[in-house]
C-alpha cells in the first residue's frame, strides 16, 4: 500500500517543436561540409559553423531545463511532503535503534566478559592438570628407579627366597610405573580438553524481527602516521585548485611535477 499518490503522468507528451528540426539539420549540414582548416578563411567559416552548433546546443539545454522545471519542482514538493510526514517516524526510529544498539553492545560486553572468565577457568583447570601430570612424572621416575633396583636385585639373587622376593618387588614396581603412565596420559588429555573447549556462554534469543550482526570496521587515529606505515592502504590525489593558485601567483617549478600551458579553443554562440 502506497501512503503517497501522484496523479498519472503517462499522458504527458515530450517533443521538440517542428521548427527545431530544420534549424538543427541546417547547422549540422553546414558543419559537415568543413573537412580541413588550413587558412584564415576556413578558420572563419569553421568558427561560424561551430557558433551555430553551439547556439543550438545552448537552446536545447535552456529548453530542457525549462521543460524539466515543473517536474523538478513537483519532485521537490513530493520530497518535502514525504520528509515532513516521516520526520517523527525517523526520529523515533533513530532513537529506538540507538537504544537497541547500546543494549546489544552491553550484552556483547557481558558475553565477552563471561567468555573471558570461562577461558580463565579453563586455563586454571588445564594448569592444574599439567601440574598434576608433572607430579605424576616425578613419581613415575621414582617408580622406574625402584623397578630398575628390583630387577638388579632379582639378577643378583642367590637363593630362591631372595629371587621370589625380588620378583614380587619387580612386579609391584612395574605395575606402579604403568599405573602412573596411564594417570599422566589422562592428566595431559584433561589439560588439552579443558583449554580447548571452555564452557560456552549462551546467548539469549532475540525478539522476532530483530537481527544483530557484528562486522569488522576501522578508525584511523593518525592519518599521516598510517600513510607512512601503510602507503598501499591510502589514496593520494593532488589539490588541483591549490596548485593552480600557486601557478597563477608565479610558480613555474614544483618537485616531481611539470608546469606547462595548454591550448583550449573556445567559441561562443
KAJO-V164369 format. One record per residue. N is the residue number from 0. RES is the residue in three letters. PHI is phi in whole degrees, 0 to 359 (999 if undefined). PSI is psi as a letter, one per 20 degrees, with the letter a starting at -180 (999 if undefined). Layout:
# KAJO-V164369
n->N res->RES phi->PHI psi->PSI
n->N res->RES phi->PHI psi->PSI
This chain:
# KAJO-V164369
n->0 res->UNK phi->999 psi->p
n->1 res->UNK phi->269 psi->p
n->2 res->UNK phi->279 psi->h
n->3 res->UNK phi->234 psi->p
n->4 res->UNK phi->236 psi->q
n->5 res->UNK phi->229 psi->p
n->6 res->UNK phi->300 psi->q
n->7 res->UNK phi->302 psi->p
n->8 res->UNK phi->247 psi->j
n->9 res->UNK phi->298 psi->h
n->10 res->UNK phi->273 psi->j
n->11 res->UNK phi->283 psi->p
n->12 res->UNK phi->265 psi->p
n->13 res->UNK phi->240 psi->o
n->14 res->UNK phi->201 psi->q
n->15 res->UNK phi->277 psi->q
n->16 res->UNK phi->292 psi->q
n->17 res->UNK phi->298 psi->h
n->18 res->UNK phi->292 psi->i
n->19 res->UNK phi->289 psi->h
n->20 res->UNK phi->292 psi->g
n->21 res->UNK phi->300 psi->h
n->22 res->UNK phi->298 psi->g
n->23 res->UNK phi->295 psi->g
n->24 res->UNK phi->297 psi->h
n->25 res->UNK phi->294 psi->g
n->26 res->UNK phi->296 psi->g
n->27 res->UNK phi->294 psi->g
n->28 res->UNK phi->295 psi->g
n->29 res->UNK phi->297 psi->g
n->30 res->UNK phi->292 psi->h
n->31 res->UNK phi->292 psi->i
n->32 res->UNK phi->283 psi->i
n->33 res->UNK phi->271 psi->o
n->34 res->UNK phi->254 psi->h
n->35 res->UNK phi->217 psi->q
n->36 res->UNK phi->230 psi->o
n->37 res->UNK phi->234 psi->i
n->38 res->UNK phi->212 psi->r
n->39 res->UNK phi->293 psi->h
n->40 res->UNK phi->295 psi->g
n->41 res->UNK phi->294 psi->h
n->42 res->UNK phi->296 psi->g
n->43 res->UNK phi->296 psi->g
n->44 res->UNK phi->297 psi->g
n->45 res->UNK phi->295 psi->h
n->46 res->UNK phi->296 psi->g
n->47 res->UNK phi->298 psi->g
n->48 res->UNK phi->295 psi->g
n->49 res->UNK phi->292 psi->h
n->50 res->UNK phi->296 psi->h
n->51 res->UNK phi->296 psi->g
n->52 res->UNK phi->297 psi->g
n->53 res->UNK phi->295 psi->h
n->54 res->UNK phi->299 psi->g
n->55 res->UNK phi->293 psi->g
n->56 res->UNK phi->301 psi->h
n->57 res->UNK phi->294 psi->g
n->58 res->UNK phi->294 psi->g
n->59 res->UNK phi->298 psi->g
n->60 res->UNK phi->296 psi->g
n->61 res->UNK phi->296 psi->g
n->62 res->UNK phi->294 psi->g
n->63 res->UNK phi->299 psi->g
n->64 res->UNK phi->296 psi->h
n->65 res->UNK phi->294 psi->g
n->66 res->UNK phi->291 psi->h
n->67 res->UNK phi->279 psi->i
n->68 res->UNK phi->306 psi->g
n->69 res->UNK phi->297 psi->h
n->70 res->UNK phi->293 psi->g
n->71 res->UNK phi->297 psi->h
n->72 res->UNK phi->296 psi->g
n->73 res->UNK phi->297 psi->g
n->74 res->UNK phi->298 psi->g
n->75 res->UNK phi->296 psi->h
n->76 res->UNK phi->294 psi->g
n->77 res->UNK phi->298 psi->g
n->78 res->UNK phi->299 psi->g
n->79 res->UNK phi->295 psi->g
n->80 res->UNK phi->295 psi->g
n->81 res->UNK phi->296 psi->g
n->82 res->UNK phi->295 psi->g
n->83 res->UNK phi->296 psi->g
n->84 res->UNK phi->295 psi->g
n->85 res->UNK phi->274 psi->i
n->86 res->UNK phi->307 psi->g
n->87 res->UNK phi->294 psi->h
n->88 res->UNK phi->293 psi->g
n->89 res->UNK phi->297 psi->g
n->90 res->UNK phi->299 psi->g
n->91 res->UNK phi->290 psi->h
n->92 res->UNK phi->301 psi->g
n->93 res->UNK phi->295 psi->g
n->94 res->UNK phi->295 psi->g
n->95 res->UNK phi->291 psi->h
n->96 res->UNK phi->299 psi->g
n->97 res->UNK phi->295 psi->g
n->98 res->UNK phi->299 psi->g
n->99 res->UNK phi->293 psi->h
n->100 res->UNK phi->295 psi->g
n->101 res->UNK phi->299 psi->g
n->102 res->UNK phi->296 psi->g
n->103 res->UNK phi->295 psi->h
n->104 res->UNK phi->298 psi->g
n->105 res->UNK phi->294 psi->g
n->106 res->UNK phi->297 psi->h
n->107 res->UNK phi->294 psi->h
n->108 res->UNK phi->298 psi->g
n->109 res->UNK phi->296 psi->g
n->110 res->UNK phi->296 psi->g
n->111 res->UNK phi->297 psi->h
n->112 res->UNK phi->295 psi->g
n->113 res->UNK phi->297 psi->h
n->114 res->UNK phi->295 psi->h
n->115 res->UNK phi->296 psi->g
n->116 res->UNK phi->296 psi->g
n->117 res->UNK phi->298 psi->g
n->118 res->UNK phi->292 psi->h
n->119 res->UNK phi->296 psi->g
n->120 res->UNK phi->298 psi->g
n->121 res->UNK phi->297 psi->g
n->122 res->UNK phi->296 psi->g
n->123 res->UNK phi->296 psi->g
n->124 res->UNK phi->298 psi->g
n->125 res->UNK phi->295 psi->h
n->126 res->UNK phi->295 psi->h
n->127 res->UNK phi->296 psi->g
n->128 res->UNK phi->293 psi->h
n->129 res->UNK phi->293 psi->h
n->130 res->UNK phi->297 psi->g
n->131 res->UNK phi->298 psi->g
n->132 res->UNK phi->296 psi->h
n->133 res->UNK phi->297 psi->g
n->134 res->UNK phi->296 psi->h
n->135 res->UNK phi->294 psi->h
n->136 res->UNK phi->295 psi->h
n->137 res->UNK phi->296 psi->g
n->138 res->UNK phi->293 psi->h
n->139 res->UNK phi->295 psi->h
n->140 res->UNK phi->299 psi->g
n->141 res->UNK phi->296 psi->g
n->142 res->UNK phi->295 psi->h
n->143 res->UNK phi->294 psi->h
n->144 res->UNK phi->293 psi->h
n->145 res->UNK phi->296 psi->h
n->146 res->UNK phi->296 psi->g
n->147 res->UNK phi->298 psi->g
n->148 res->UNK phi->294 psi->h
n->149 res->UNK phi->294 psi->g
n->150 res->UNK phi->296 psi->h
n->151 res->UNK phi->295 psi->h
n->152 res->UNK phi->296 psi->h
n->153 res->UNK phi->295 psi->h
n->154 res->UNK phi->290 psi->h
n->155 res->UNK phi->261 psi->j
n->156 res->UNK phi->298 psi->p
n->157 res->UNK phi->250 psi->i
n->158 res->UNK phi->233 psi->r
n->159 res->UNK phi->297 psi->h
n->160 res->UNK phi->295 psi->g
n->161 res->UNK phi->296 psi->h
n->162 res->UNK phi->293 psi->g
n->163 res->UNK phi->297 psi->g
n->164 res->UNK phi->297 psi->g
n->165 res->UNK phi->294 psi->h
n->166 res->UNK phi->296 psi->g
n->167 res->UNK phi->298 psi->g
n->168 res->UNK phi->294 psi->h
n->169 res->UNK phi->297 psi->g
n->170 res->UNK phi->297 psi->g
n->171 res->UNK phi->294 psi->g
n->172 res->UNK phi->293 psi->h
n->173 res->UNK phi->294 psi->g
n->174 res->UNK phi->298 psi->h
n->175 res->UNK phi->293 psi->g
n->176 res->UNK phi->298 psi->g
n->177 res->UNK phi->294 psi->g
n->178 res->UNK phi->298 psi->g
n->179 res->UNK phi->294 psi->h
n->180 res->UNK phi->299 psi->g
n->181 res->UNK phi->294 psi->g
n->182 res->UNK phi->293 psi->h
n->183 res->UNK phi->296 psi->g
n->184 res->UNK phi->298 psi->g
n->185 res->UNK phi->295 psi->g
n->186 res->UNK phi->295 psi->g
n->187 res->UNK phi->298 psi->g
n->188 res->UNK phi->298 psi->g
n->189 res->UNK phi->296 psi->h
n->190 res->UNK phi->295 psi->g
n->191 res->UNK phi->295 psi->g
n->192 res->UNK phi->295 psi->g
n->193 res->UNK phi->298 psi->g
n->194 res->UNK phi->280 psi->h
n->195 res->UNK phi->277 psi->h
n->196 res->UNK phi->229 psi->m
n->197 res->UNK phi->293 psi->r
n->198 res->UNK phi->300 psi->p
n->199 res->UNK phi->291 psi->q
n->200 res->UNK phi->263 psi->o
n->201 res->UNK phi->292 psi->q
n->202 res->UNK phi->249 psi->p
n->203 res->UNK phi->295 psi->q
n->204 res->UNK phi->292 psi->p
n->205 res->UNK phi->279 psi->q
n->206 res->UNK phi->298 psi->q
n->207 res->UNK phi->301 psi->p
n->208 res->UNK phi->93 psi->i
n->209 res->UNK phi->259 psi->p
n->210 res->UNK phi->228 psi->p
n->211 res->UNK phi->247 psi->p
n->212 res->UNK phi->233 psi->q
n->213 res->UNK phi->252 psi->p
n->214 res->UNK phi->222 psi->q
n->215 res->UNK phi->286 psi->p
n->216 res->UNK phi->216 psi->a
n->217 res->UNK phi->207 psi->r
n->218 res->UNK phi->219 psi->p
n->219 res->UNK phi->278 psi->o
n->220 res->UNK phi->275 psi->h
n->221 res->UNK phi->217 psi->o
n->222 res->UNK phi->297 psi->g
n->223 res->UNK phi->297 psi->g
n->224 res->UNK phi->293 psi->h
n->225 res->UNK phi->295 psi->g
n->226 res->UNK phi->296 psi->h
n->227 res->UNK phi->291 psi->h
n->228 res->UNK phi->279 psi->h
n->229 res->UNK phi->228 psi->m
n->230 res->UNK phi->298 psi->h
n->231 res->UNK phi->283 psi->i
n->232 res->UNK phi->251 psi->j
n->233 res->UNK phi->229 psi->q
n->234 res->UNK phi->249 psi->p
n->235 res->UNK phi->240 psi->p
n->236 res->UNK phi->223 psi->q
n->237 res->UNK phi->289 psi->q
n->238 res->UNK phi->275 psi->n
n->239 res->UNK phi->302 psi->g
n->240 res->UNK phi->296 psi->h
n->241 res->UNK phi->291 psi->h
n->242 res->UNK phi->293 psi->g
n->243 res->UNK phi->296 psi->h
n->244 res->UNK phi->296 psi->h
n->245 res->UNK phi->296 psi->h
n->246 res->UNK phi->293 psi->g
n->247 res->UNK phi->296 psi->h
n->248 res->UNK phi->277 psi->j
n->249 res->UNK phi->117 psi->i
n->250 res->UNK phi->294 psi->p
n->251 res->UNK phi->234 psi->i
n->252 res->UNK phi->218 psi->p
n->253 res->UNK phi->222 psi->q
n->254 res->UNK phi->302 psi->p
n->255 res->UNK phi->60 psi->k
n->256 res->UNK phi->217 psi->q
n->257 res->UNK phi->241 psi->p
n->258 res->UNK phi->256 psi->p
n->259 res->UNK phi->209 psi->r
n->260 res->UNK phi->257 psi->p
n->261 res->UNK phi->242 psi->q
n->262 res->UNK phi->262 psi->p
n->263 res->UNK phi->231 psi->p
n->264 res->UNK phi->271 psi->p
n->265 res->UNK phi->231 psi->p
n->266 res->UNK phi->236 psi->p
n->267 res->UNK phi->272 psi->q
n->268 res->UNK phi->289 psi->999
